[in-house]
């Protein structure tokens, strides 16, 4: 998947997507620094790590044409991030849909809605392709989002010495039409 052009998922009834910029640092630092949002990561991220996160996404937009995008309401309320990134499962590259929603906005279907828009983008641009979600085994909410997309458990990732991650996935078929 080369970066012949930069992509964004289509807006949904409640959500808009845009690339991250340095201006998003306050929002991203609050999101990635929240112990509740980051409960299944080794630790919440510092402001500097959030700045690095934004820089990595900008590099991914340039290299691949996609990454994690800011998700917000149509009136501009920051909700989190969601998007498509290349990851590694047991040493093999896989395309992953990832999502993080502000703790005070969780449970409202935003992650599922944003991830579904990403699946639709994958169907238009790259299908057929395996799409994954790599999830901490205790993160039931994230597993539910992946299941709503149609994903099932396909593997366990043993690449990290501190955790065996659950890999859910599905083959995304080309969009009809």
MOZILIN-V403969 format. One record per residue. N is the residue number from 1. RES is the residue in one small letter. SS is DSSP state (H for helix, E for strand, C for the rest). NEAR is the number of other ideal C-beta (glycine too) atoms within 8 Angstrom. Layout:
n:N res:RES ss:SS near:NEAR
n:N res:RES ss:SS near:NEAR
This chain:
n:1 res:x ss:C near:8
n:2 res:x ss:C near:5
n:3 res:x ss:C near:10
n:4 res:x ss:C near:4
n:5 res:x ss:C near:5
n:6 res:x ss:C near:8
n:7 res:x ss:C near:8
n:8 res:x ss:C near:9
n:9 res:x ss:C near:13
n:10 res:x ss:C near:7
n:11 res:x ss:C near:8
n:12 res:x ss:C near:10
n:13 res:x ss:C near:4
n:14 res:x ss:C near:7
n:15 res:x ss:E near:15
n:16 res:x ss:E near:8
n:17 res:x ss:E near:13
n:18 res:x ss:E near:8
n:19 res:x ss:C near:11
n:20 res:x ss:C near:13
n:21 res:x ss:C near:7
n:22 res:x ss:H near:6
n:23 res:x ss:H near:4
n:24 res:x ss:H near:11
n:25 res:x ss:H near:11
n:26 res:x ss:H near:6
n:27 res:x ss:H near:9
n:28 res:x ss:H near:13
n:29 res:x ss:H near:13
n:30 res:x ss:H near:9
n:31 res:x ss:H near:14
n:32 res:x ss:H near:14
n:33 res:x ss:C near:11
n:34 res:x ss:C near:11
n:35 res:x ss:C near:6
n:36 res:x ss:C near:6
n:37 res:x ss:C near:13
n:38 res:x ss:C near:12
n:39 res:x ss:C near:7
n:40 res:x ss:C near:8
n:41 res:x ss:C near:8
n:42 res:x ss:C near:3
n:43 res:x ss:C near:5
n:44 res:x ss:C near:10
n:45 res:x ss:C near:11
n:46 res:x ss:C near:8
n:47 res:x ss:H near:8
n:48 res:x ss:H near:6
n:49 res:x ss:H near:9
n:50 res:x ss:H near:15
n:51 res:x ss:H near:11
n:52 res:x ss:H near:8
n:53 res:x ss:H near:11
n:54 res:x ss:H near:14
n:55 res:x ss:H near:8
n:56 res:x ss:H near:9
n:57 res:x ss:H near:15
n:58 res:x ss:H near:12
n:59 res:x ss:H near:8
n:60 res:x ss:H near:13
n:61 res:x ss:H near:13
n:62 res:x ss:H near:6
n:63 res:x ss:H near:7
n:64 res:x ss:H near:10
n:65 res:x ss:C near:11
n:66 res:x ss:C near:12
n:67 res:x ss:C near:14
n:68 res:x ss:E near:12
n:69 res:x ss:E near:14
n:70 res:x ss:E near:12
n:71 res:x ss:E near:13
n:72 res:x ss:E near:11
n:73 res:x ss:E near:9
n:74 res:x ss:C near:8
n:75 res:x ss:C near:4
n:76 res:x ss:C near:6
n:77 res:x ss:C near:6
n:78 res:x ss:E near:10
n:79 res:x ss:E near:11
n:80 res:x ss:E near:16
n:81 res:x ss:E near:14
n:82 res:x ss:E near:16
n:83 res:x ss:E near:14
n:84 res:x ss:E near:12
n:85 res:x ss:E near:11
n:86 res:x ss:E near:9
n:87 res:x ss:E near:10
n:88 res:x ss:E near:9
n:89 res:x ss:E near:12
n:90 res:x ss:C near:8
n:91 res:x ss:C near:5
n:92 res:x ss:E near:6
n:93 res:x ss:E near:6
n:94 res:x ss:E near:13
n:95 res:x ss:E near:15
n:96 res:x ss:E near:12
n:97 res:x ss:E near:15
n:98 res:x ss:E near:12
n:99 res:x ss:E near:12
n:100 res:x ss:E near:10
n:101 res:x ss:E near:12
n:102 res:x ss:C near:12
n:103 res:x ss:H near:8
n:104 res:x ss:H near:4
n:105 res:x ss:H near:9
n:106 res:x ss:C near:10
n:107 res:x ss:C near:3
n:108 res:x ss:C near:5
n:109 res:x ss:C near:6
n:110 res:x ss:H near:14
n:111 res:x ss:H near:14
n:112 res:x ss:H near:10
n:113 res:x ss:H near:12
n:114 res:x ss:H near:16
n:115 res:x ss:H near:15
n:116 res:x ss:H near:11
n:117 res:x ss:H near:15
n:118 res:x ss:H near:13
n:119 res:x ss:H near:12
n:120 res:x ss:H near:11
n:121 res:x ss:H near:14
n:122 res:x ss:H near:15
n:123 res:x ss:H near:11
n:124 res:x ss:H near:8
n:125 res:x ss:H near:8
n:126 res:x ss:C near:7
n:127 res:x ss:C near:11
n:128 res:x ss:C near:6
n:129 res:x ss:E near:9
n:130 res:x ss:E near:9
n:131 res:x ss:E near:14
n:132 res:x ss:E near:15
n:133 res:x ss:E near:16
n:134 res:x ss:E near:12
n:135 res:x ss:E near:13
n:136 res:x ss:C near:10
n:137 res:x ss:C near:8
n:138 res:x ss:C near:5
n:139 res:x ss:C near:10
n:140 res:x ss:H near:6
n:141 res:x ss:H near:8
n:142 res:x ss:H near:13
n:143 res:x ss:H near:11
n:144 res:x ss:H near:8
n:145 res:x ss:H near:13
n:146 res:x ss:H near:12
n:147 res:x ss:H near:10
n:148 res:x ss:H near:8
n:149 res:x ss:H near:13
n:150 res:x ss:C near:6
n:151 res:x ss:C near:12
n:152 res:x ss:E near:8
n:153 res:x ss:E near:6
n:154 res:x ss:E near:8
n:155 res:x ss:E near:8
n:156 res:x ss:E near:7
n:157 res:x ss:E near:12
n:158 res:x ss:E near:6
n:159 res:x ss:E near:8
n:160 res:x ss:E near:8
n:161 res:x ss:C near:2
n:162 res:x ss:C near:4
n:163 res:x ss:E near:6
n:164 res:x ss:E near:8
n:165 res:x ss:E near:12
n:166 res:x ss:E near:12
n:167 res:x ss:E near:15
n:168 res:x ss:E near:14
n:169 res:x ss:E near:13
n:170 res:x ss:E near:10
n:171 res:x ss:E near:8
n:172 res:x ss:E near:12
n:173 res:x ss:C near:6
n:174 res:x ss:C near:7
n:175 res:x ss:C near:7
n:176 res:x ss:C near:3
n:177 res:x ss:C near:2
